[in-house]
Structure formats: structure tokens, C-alpha cells
Amino acid sequence: MTKDGSIGRARRFYWWWLRELSKIITPRRAGERPWRTLLFNTTEGLEIYTRGAGPTRRIGILDPHASADQIASLRRLLLQRETQNSKQVLLRLSPADVVHRTIQIPVAASDLMDSVVENKIETIVPWPQDNTCYGYRAKGENATTPDQIDTDIVATTKTIVDAAVERARRIGLSPNAIDFAPTADAPSTAELMTLEADPVSKTAGRLHIAILALVLAGFAVGGFGFYQVWGLKTQYGDLESKITAIMARVDDVKRLNDENTKLREQRERLAKLKIDDRPVMVLIEALSRALPDTAYLDEFEIHEKEARLVGKSADPTSLIETLESTPEFEDVRFSAPTTREDGQKLGTFSIVGRVQEEAHAEKTQ
């Protein structure tokens, strides 16, 4: 026996058990099915009846070979009478459509009536079983034999049923059930088919969902209990590691505080240097004020605290005194000999000087 085979048999048994249980707890329909629109299928055509608060009224007949105009006229009548509610449309077969028999079934076999009727059908209808549509209704104890139950059996072919349903749909109606009665106004003898969802299958589906919910709830409760036990067991074991981790965090915080203090001191030093250093634009503006109109710069460089000026002037020597007198520069001197080309009025100079700190310059002013 393979594992897949065992699972398959278990699944089939589960669904069989679920359906049998559903048959027991699903209430059977008692009495005649209520209807608002009745479609009585006869050899002359599909007779249409309606009823509401008043008496039953025949509003027309759909001939087997009805024209498009006749079909449209019947659809308009049905729309006017608001008969489109599919839950109240009943298709009824006439005696010409069915085989009708009354049989006796032992009272002792009343619990197995479905199986007994199914076996009897094979001896009642002359067409194949797979083309058979049937229904039955227990009438009560036999008048002469009290231990027998009189049961009406009605059978027809699926071909007849499909044709009648298609005829109903041509006028815009979808029956929700099919039954049999000798006449349109006679009580139903038996219901052959329901076109609604199978109530037994619906019950089985609901039971299946309920069982799954119970199983999942059981797993959830068990899993939660296991989780609680495991949590209590591991809680004390984790306590020491948590304390160790906390102490390590304390050490990290101390280390980070020390590093933060060093970074703050460095930032303060850099800020102080930035405050003391003069901006380049300030130095350029000071040079533009100090240099005479007969001098101009070709290069201006600052390396750390030392500025280097290269340019041309009519009197390069006087530039030393001029720049020395400014509050922005001190220790001004030539870094290279001045040169003057033949015939040129301007001489080339290269001067260096130390840039004074802004705070120091303010004190000297």
C-alpha cells in the first residue's frame, strides 16, 4: 500500500462521510414548491401562468415554432407582470413528457428510499439510465397493506428537460426547479430536478469549513501553549546574555562619549582657526584699496599664513611700505629681485607677506 493510495482513500472516505452527514442534517422540502410564474410544458407549447395576491392567470402560450414577434410579445407581458424573479419560476412537465408509476416500498426500508427508488428506475424507464431524470414522493401507508408505503415515481429524459428549459429561456425565464403534475392547477406529484445549488452540497461545504476552522483553532491553541512554555523556559536562560549585552552597550556608550569629547575639541579648534583666518575676498578687497593705479597683479597665492603677490608696477619698491601699512599684511618683503625690461615703464615684482590674524589686526588698529 503506497502512501498516496492511503491518502486518496482517506480523502474519499472523508468526503463520503461528510456528504452522508449533510444528507441527515439538511432539511427536505415539504409540500409543493411555491411559485410565482409557472411554465406548463405540453404538446401544444409552453403555457405560461402567473399568480400573486389574486388567482392564478394564464397569460399566454409559447408555440413550439413561435416567431420572433410572438416571443417578443410574451417577454413584454412577463416584464409588465414582474415575473423575472428566478427563485419563483417553476417548470412543470405534463403527462405526455413523463412516465408515472406508483410503487410500494416496505416501511422498514424507508431510510433507504433513495437507493430503492434508484434500483426501481431501471425497471420502469425504457431508455438508458444516463439519460434519465426522475423524482419521487412518498404518499403514505398503503390502504390495504399498512407495512408498505405508496410512493409516486416520475421519470423523463434529460433531452425533454433540456428542451423545455431552453424554451423557457427564449422568453427570458430561468426556472429554478422542474416538477410534474397532471394539470397546471393540480398539486405537484413529484419534483424531478432543482436547478438551484444542491442544498446537500452547500451543507457539506459549510461543514467542511467548520471542521477546518476547528482544526486550525486546535493547532493555534496548541501552538500558543507551546510558545508560552518555550518562552518561560528560555526567558531565564536569556537573562544573563541580556545583562552581558547591556554592560557591553554601557562600555560602548562610554567610548563614544570619549570620542565625542575629542571631536568636539577638534571642532572648536577648527572653528577658532576659521574665525582667526581672514577670508580671501577680504584680502583681495584690501589689496585693491592699497595698490596704486600704476600697479596690478598677475598672481595672488596664499599658502597657510603667507601670501605671494606677482605683478607689475611703476614703483615696485614703494609697494612694500604700502602693503606693510595695511592691517591685513605684515612682514612684507620681496621674494625675488624686481626686473624691468628695456623701454618698459613697469617693473615686475614678486612680494611675499604674512597674513595677519583678524583678531590680532583688530587689536593693532
Backbone hydrogen bonds, N-H to C=O, Kabsch-Sander energy under -0.5 kcal/mol:
donor,donor_aa,acceptor,acceptor_aa,energy
6,S,2,T,-2.0
7,I,3,K,-2.2
8,G,4,D,-2.3
9,R,5,G,-2.3
10,A,6,S,-2.3
11,R,7,I,-2.3
12,R,8,G,-2.3
13,F,9,R,-2.6
14,Y,10,A,-2.2
15,W,11,R,-2.3
16,W,12,R,-2.3
17,W,13,F,-2.7
18,L,14,Y,-2.5
19,R,15,W,-2.2
20,E,16,W,-2.5
21,L,17,W,-2.3
22,S,18,L,-1.9
23,K,19,R,-2.3
24,I,20,E,-1.5
25,I,21,L,-1.9
26,T,22,S,-1.8
36,R,88,Q,-3.2
37,T,88,Q,-2.6
38,L,49,Y,-2.6
39,L,90,L,-2.9
40,F,38,L,-0.6
40,F,47,E,-2.7
41,N,39,L,-0.7
41,N,92,R,-3.1
42,T,40,F,-0.6
42,T,45,G,-2.5
46,L,62,L,-2.4
47,E,40,F,-2.7
47,E,45,G,-0.8
48,I,60,G,-2.8
49,Y,38,L,-2.8
49,Y,47,E,-0.5
50,T,57,R,-2.6
51,R,36,R,-1.9
57,R,50,T,-3.1
59,I,48,I,-2.2
59,I,57,R,-0.6
60,G,48,I,-1.0
62,L,46,L,-2.3
63,D,61,I,-0.8
66,A,63,D,-1.6
71,I,67,S,-2.1
72,A,68,A,-2.4
73,S,69,D,-2.4
74,L,70,Q,-2.1
75,R,71,I,-2.2
76,R,72,A,-1.9
77,L,73,S,-1.9
78,L,74,L,-2.3
79,L,75,R,-2.2
80,Q,76,R,-2.2
81,R,77,L,-1.6
82,E,79,L,-1.1
83,T,78,L,-1.8
86,S,84,Q,-0.9
88,Q,85,N,-2.0
89,V,86,S,-1.1
90,L,37,T,-2.8
90,L,88,Q,-0.5
91,L,177,A,-2.5
92,R,39,L,-3.4
92,R,90,L,-0.5
93,L,179,D,-2.7
94,S,41,N,-1.0
97,D,94,S,-2.1
98,V,94,S,-0.6
98,V,95,P,-0.6
99,V,155,A,-3.0
100,H,98,V,-0.5
101,R,153,I,-2.7
103,I,151,T,-2.7
105,I,149,I,-2.0
107,V,147,D,-2.7
109,A,106,P,-1.3
110,S,107,V,-1.8
112,L,109,A,-1.2
113,M,110,S,-1.2
116,V,112,L,-2.2
117,V,113,M,-2.8
118,E,114,D,-2.1
119,N,115,S,-1.9
120,K,116,V,-1.8
121,I,117,V,-2.0
122,E,118,E,-0.7
123,T,120,K,-1.4
124,I,120,K,-0.7
124,I,121,I,-1.2
125,V,121,I,-2.1
131,N,128,P,-1.3
132,T,129,Q,-1.6
133,C,156,T,-2.8
135,G,154,V,-2.4
137,R,152,D,-2.0
139,K,150,D,-3.2
140,G,150,D,-1.1
142,N,145,T,-0.7
142,N,148,Q,-2.7
148,Q,145,T,-2.1
149,I,105,I,-2.9
150,D,140,G,-3.0
150,D,148,Q,-0.5
151,T,103,I,-3.0
152,D,137,R,-2.5
153,I,101,R,-3.6
154,V,135,G,-2.7
155,A,99,V,-2.3
156,T,133,C,-2.6
158,K,131,N,-1.7
161,V,157,T,-1.8
162,D,158,K,-2.9
163,A,159,T,-2.1
164,A,160,I,-2.2
165,V,161,V,-2.5
166,E,162,D,-2.4
167,R,163,A,-2.0
168,A,164,A,-2.0
169,R,165,V,-2.1
170,R,166,E,-1.1
171,I,167,R,-0.6
171,I,168,A,-1.1
172,G,169,R,-1.5
173,L,168,A,-1.9
176,N,89,V,-2.5
177,A,89,V,-0.7
178,I,193,M,-3.1
179,D,91,L,-2.2
180,F,190,A,-1.7
181,A,93,L,-1.4
186,A,183,T,-0.7
189,T,180,F,-3.2
190,A,180,F,-1.0
192,L,178,I,-2.0
192,L,190,A,-0.6
193,M,178,I,-2.0
195,L,176,N,-2.1
196,E,176,N,-0.7
202,K,198,D,-2.5
203,T,199,P,-2.4
204,A,200,V,-2.6
205,G,201,S,-2.5
206,R,202,K,-2.1
207,L,203,T,-2.7
208,H,204,A,-2.6
209,I,205,G,-2.2
210,A,206,R,-2.4
211,I,207,L,-2.9
212,L,208,H,-2.5
213,A,209,I,-2.4
214,L,210,A,-2.3
215,V,211,I,-2.6
216,L,212,L,-2.8
217,A,213,A,-2.5
218,G,214,L,-2.5
219,F,215,V,-2.5
220,A,216,L,-2.6
221,V,217,A,-2.8
222,G,218,G,-2.7
223,G,219,F,-3.1
224,F,220,A,-2.5
225,G,221,V,-2.4
226,F,222,G,-2.6
227,Y,223,G,-2.4
228,Q,224,F,-2.3
229,V,225,G,-2.4
230,W,226,F,-2.8
231,G,227,Y,-2.4
232,L,228,Q,-2.4
233,K,229,V,-2.1
234,T,230,W,-2.3
235,Q,231,G,-1.5
236,Y,232,L,-0.8
237,G,233,K,-0.6
238,D,234,T,-1.9
239,L,235,Q,-0.7
240,E,236,Y,-0.7
241,S,237,G,-0.5
242,K,238,D,-2.3
243,I,239,L,-2.3
244,T,240,E,-2.4
245,A,241,S,-2.4
246,I,242,K,-2.3
247,M,243,I,-2.5
248,A,244,T,-2.2
249,R,245,A,-1.9
250,V,246,I,-2.3
251,D,247,M,-2.3
252,D,248,A,-2.3
253,V,249,R,-2.7
254,K,250,V,-2.4
255,R,251,D,-2.6
256,L,252,D,-2.8
257,N,253,V,-2.4
258,D,254,K,-2.3
259,E,255,R,-2.5
260,N,256,L,-2.5
261,T,257,N,-2.3
262,K,258,D,-2.1
263,L,259,E,-2.5
264,R,260,N,-2.4
265,E,261,T,-2.1
266,Q,262,K,-2.4
267,R,263,L,-2.6
268,E,264,R,-2.2
269,R,265,E,-2.2
270,L,266,Q,-2.6
271,A,267,R,-2.7
272,K,268,E,-2.4
273,L,269,R,-2.5
274,K,270,L,-2.4
275,I,271,A,-2.2
276,D,272,K,-2.5
277,D,273,L,-2.4
283,L,279,P,-1.5
284,I,280,V,-2.6
285,E,281,M,-2.4
286,A,282,V,-2.2
287,L,283,L,-2.3
288,S,284,I,-2.3
289,R,285,E,-1.5
290,A,286,A,-2.2
291,L,287,L,-2.9
295,A,292,P,-1.6
296,Y,312,K,-2.4
298,D,310,V,-3.5
299,E,310,V,-2.6
301,E,308,R,-2.6
303,H,306,E,-3.0
304,E,302,I,-0.5
306,E,303,H,-2.5
307,A,353,G,-3.5
308,R,301,E,-3.2
309,L,351,I,-3.5
310,V,299,E,-2.2
311,G,349,F,-1.8
312,K,296,Y,-2.0
313,S,347,G,-2.2
314,A,294,T,-0.9
318,S,315,D,-0.8
319,L,315,D,-0.6
319,L,316,P,-1.0
320,I,316,P,-0.5
320,I,317,T,-1.0
321,E,317,T,-0.7
322,T,318,S,-2.0
323,L,319,L,-2.9
324,E,320,I,-2.2
325,S,321,E,-1.5
326,T,323,L,-1.1
329,F,326,T,-0.6
330,E,354,R,-2.1
333,R,352,V,-2.6
335,S,350,S,-3.1
336,A,350,S,-1.1
339,T,348,T,-1.8
344,Q,341,E,-2.2
347,G,313,S,-3.1
348,T,339,T,-3.2
349,F,311,G,-2.5
350,S,336,A,-0.6
351,I,309,L,-3.0
352,V,333,R,-3.0
353,G,307,A,-2.1
354,R,330,E,-2.7
355,V,305,K,-3.6
356,Q,328,E,-2.3
358,E,276,D,-2.7
361,A,357,E,-2.5
362,E,358,E,-2.0
363,K,359,A,-1.3
364,T,360,H,-1.6
365,Q,361,A,-1.0
